Amino acid sequence: MDISKASEGVMEKYGWIAKVLASKKAQDIISIDISEVSGFADIFFISNSNSESHMKALLDIITDALDERQITYTVEGKDSNLWRLIDCGDVIIHIFSQEGRKFYDLERIWGDVPILHYDEDGELVAVLNA
């Protein structure tokens, strides 16, 4: 697994997010390193939920972790059954339903930048486009 210097720094700073998502059984966790191509954020974390209640549980555990770290954030899509977004400035966390992830297809839109894949424990297992 080859990881770019930029992706390495992102992992050091934000790797805990994948672990928090994994702790509540988020599915298909990835991060997209947009630090070299975006002026509005450094990284997206993306995961799937398997139900509306699971999406809420993922939102709750992430916002609790952000509160513990005193990280300022805003939440969008609280009433959506397709997608929730937590905007922390440098990092944006997307929690999708299966349908929402297919519809928004962020992996395709940002497909030319490093995409980091995580296992069910939130451990980095693969890097694409590094």
Disulfide bonds with the S-S distance in Angstrom:
none
